[in-house]
Amino acid sequence: MSKYDTDLDYVILDIDISREELEEIKAEADKIISEKKENNKNLAVAYLKKAQCIRKLYSGKTPESIFYDQMGGLFGEEKKDIKEFLFKALKLLPDMPEALMQLGLLNAPGPFGSKRFRERAIKFFSMAIQLKPNYAAAFNNRAMNFYDLMYEYQFLIKNKDYIKKSKSNFRIAVTDLTEAIRIRPFDAVYYVNRGIFYSNLEEYKEAVEDFSNAIHYASDALKDGLIKEGILIFTLRGKAYTELKDYNKAIDDFSESLHLKPEHDKTLLLRGKAYYLAGEKEKAKEDITEYLSRKRKATDDASRNEIIRIIGVTPEDIL
């Protein structure tokens, strides 16, 4: 039997599980469903497994999928099948928190999603938590329903009322993630997620602590995932160190990120900013020159505007 059977939360965060293992889990579930020899509980679990595996096997990968398992890339028939199997599981076992969690993920809105879907997702996650109070993944996923608001908070709306409301939601997310960490204190993903919310709350000391814990506890598979998806934990911590004016530590973190993923242009600019603020103008100049050479056109408006946005000065002020 698959190792999945020892922990129903295992595939939620998409860490350290292969396509072959997911196919094996699905085959086991199909066999139980077709034979109909099991009791209601085991049959319900089989439907749940089948729903989860279809979601994992056919959903699109996004950078956020490491931290928050959204339903990206699933359309029509696939979503319909997942919903059908989840409802069959709940018909057999109405108080099944894992199935309710999956319905929450099915409704998770993602970036720029509707408030209606977010509220529906939160409702399902809350029901799962009520039935299973130590359900760390449900606390995590309920918190991450507010992740998409960061896009709007940073790029779309700047009015004071919206900022106040957003920060209130971020605080709710921190509370849920703190509970997830209490339940599973060695899970690096939960520290990363909480650190991101702390950063958006401008609580950078707490963010640094969380990112440091994430680095300490991260498995090789998670570290590899972070590198591939471009959400570099050292870059996140380096940004927090920059806000704390601890520029030397920020430079060290950005340099480590660039060692792991040399092509990450934004990290190069962030290190240039840290050098500039630390008074190391020549090293800042080197990073900005390298950035512009990668973009090939030193006069390109988009590249110039990105430098101004991240560093806060025009390229001419440094070059």
N, C-alpha and C positions, 0 to 999 in steps of 0.2 A: 504493500500500500504506500501511497505517496506520503512524504513528510508533511504535506499540507494537513493531513488528518489530525495532527497533534495540535494545530493552532489555526482556528478559522480566520484569524486576522492576518495570516501569513502573506497572502498575496495583495493585501490592501495597498501597500506602499510600493509595490513593484520592485523590491530589492532582492537580489540574489535568488531569482527563480527563472528558469529557462522556459523557452517555448515548448520544449520536449516534455518538461514536467507538467506544464499546463495541459498539454494534450493528454498526458497520462491521467491527470485528475479528471478531465472531461470524459475520457473513456470509461473510467471507473464509475462515474456518475451515470453515464448512459446505460451501463450494464444494470445497475441497481434499478433505474427507472423502468427499463424494458422488462425486467424479470418480475417486478412488483411483488417480491417476496419479503421485503423488509417491513418493519413497523413504520408508523407515521413519522416518527422522529427521524429515522435514518433516511426515509424517502424524501422528507423535507430538506435534509442536509444535502442530498444528491441534487435536488433541484437548485438549491443555493449554489453549490459548487459549479453546476453547469452554467448558471447565470454569470457567476464571477469569471469563469474561464472564457466564455464568449466575449465578455467585456475586455478582458486582458488581451485576448488573441486578436481582436479586431479594432480596438480603439487606437486612435492616432497618438503619437508621442508628442508631448509638448514639454518645454522646460519645467513647467509647474508639476508635471506628472510624478516627478521624484518626491515632491513634498505633499501634493494634494491630488489624489487620484480622480481626475475629472473624466468625463465621457467623450472627450474630443475624438472626432473621426468616426463616430458611430451614427448611422443613419437608419431611416425607415425600418426595414425588416429586422436588423440587428437589435435596435432598441426595443422593438415590439416583442421579439423573442425573449430578451432579458426580462422585460416587465412580466411577460406571461409566466416564466419559470419562477420568478420571485413571488408572484401572487399564488401560484400553485403551492409553493413552500409555505406561505403564510396561511393558506387554507388548511393545510395539514397541521401546522404548528403556529397558531396565531400570535403567540408571544415569543417570536424568534427575533432577537435583536439584530443578528447578523443580516437577515433579509431586509429588515427596516433600514439598516445602514446602507445596503445596496440601493434601496429606493431613494435614499438621500443623495447618494452619488449620481444616480440617474437624473436627478433634478438639479444638481449643482450647476449654477449658471455659467461659470467661467468668466473671463474678462468681458466687461460690458454687457453681461447678462441681465435679465430682467429681475426686478425686485420680487415679483411674484414667485419666480422659481427659487430664488434664494430663500424666501420665507418657507416655501414648501420643503426644501431640502433641510433647513434647520429644524423644522417640525419632525421629520423622520429621524434625524440624528438625536433629537431630544427624546423621542420615544424609545430609541435604542438604549440611550443612557439610563432612562428610567428603569428599563428592564434589566440592564446590566451595568450597574453603577461603576464598575471598574473597567469599562470599555474604553481604553486609552485611544484607540483609533477613531472612535466616534467623537470624542472630545476634540481630537486633532482636526477631523474633517468638518466639524461644526465651526471651529475657529477659522478654518481656511475658506469658509464661505465669504469671509470679508477680505480675502486676499485680492480679489479683483477690484475692490474699491481703491486700492493703492494706485491703480492706473489713473482713475479719475481724480484722486486726491493730488497726484503729482502733476498731471498734464492737462486736465480738462477744466476743473472748477477751482477758483481761488477765493470765493467769497467766504467770509468769516463763519457764517452759519453752517456751511457745508464742511468746513475744516473742523468745527466743533463736533458735528455729528459723526464725521469720519473717525476722529480720535476717540469718540465714545465707543464706536464699534471696534476699533483696534484694542481698546482696553478690555472689552468683552472677550476678544480673541486671546489676549494674554492670559486672562483668567482661565479659559478652557485649556490652553496649552500648559499652564502651570499644573492643572489637574492631570493632564496626560503625562507630564513629566513625573509627577508624584507617583503615578501608577507604574510607569516604566522609566525609571531614572537613567537608564543607560541607552536610551534610544536617541541617536544623534539627530534624526530628522526633526523631532519635536523641539530640540534646542535651536536648530536652524530656523524653523518657523517662528518660534517666539522671538528670536533675535531680530528677524526681519520686522516684526511688529514693533518691537522696542525701538528699532532704528526709525521707524515712521512716527513713533511717539517722541522722537528726539531724546530718548533715554539711552544714550550711547554707552555709558558704563555698563549697564545691564546687558546691552547688545553684545559688547565685547566678551563679557563673561559667558553668554550663551554660545556665541560662535566658537569660543575656546573649548567649551565642553563638547560641542559638535565635532570639532577637529579631533579631540581626544577619543571620543567614542565611535567615530565613523568607521565602518567596515571598509575593507578594500573595495568591495562592490559599490558602496555608496560614494567613496572618493572617486572611483572611476566614472560613476554616473554624473557626479558634479562636474568633472572635467569635460565629459562629452556634451553635456547640456549647456555648458557655459555659465552655470550659476556657481561661480567659484567661491568657496567658503572663505578663502584667504582674502579675496577681493572685498567680500562683505565685511569682514573684520577690519580690513585696511581702511575702508570708508568710515567706519565707526571711530577708529583711532585718529583719522584725520579730523573728524569733528571734535574730538577731545584734545586736539592740538598736540598729540603724541606722534609727531611726524616721522621720527626714526622707526618706530614700530610699524607705522603705516607703510613706509617705504619697504621695509622687510617683507610685509605681507604681500604687497603688490608685486614685489620681485619674485616671491615664491609662486604666486599665481601665474606670472609670465613664464616661469620655469616650467610649470605644468602645462600651460596653454599659451605658447608664445604669440599666437595669432590674435589674441584677445585685445583688440584695439582700445576698447574702453578702459581696460585696466592700465594700458600704457599711458593714456591721458591722465588717469587718476594718480598714477605714480608721478607723472610730470607735475601735477598740481601739488602733491606732497613735497616734492623737491623745491618747487617754487616758493611754497609757504615756509619751508625750512631755510630759505635763503640760499639754496644751492642752485643758482640760476643756470650755470653751465649744464648741469645734469638735467634740469628741466628743459633746457633748450634741446638737448640730445633726444629726449623722449618725444617732444613735439615735432622735431625735424623728422624723426623716424615715423611718427604717425602720418605726417603729411606725405612722406615718400611712399608709404603704403597706399595712400589714397591717390597718389600719382599727380594730382593737380593741386599745387600749393595755394592757388587762388580760388579753388572751388568753394562756393558759398556754404555748402552743407558742412564741409570739413571745418571751415573757419568758425561757423556758428556752433559746432559741437565743441570746439576748443573754448570758445567764449562761455558756453553753457557749463562746462565741467570745471574749467580752471578759473573762470571769472574775469579774465583779461583777454585782450586781443592777441593773436599770434605775434603781431608786430611789437608788442610790449616786451616780449621775451626774446624773439629772434633778432 
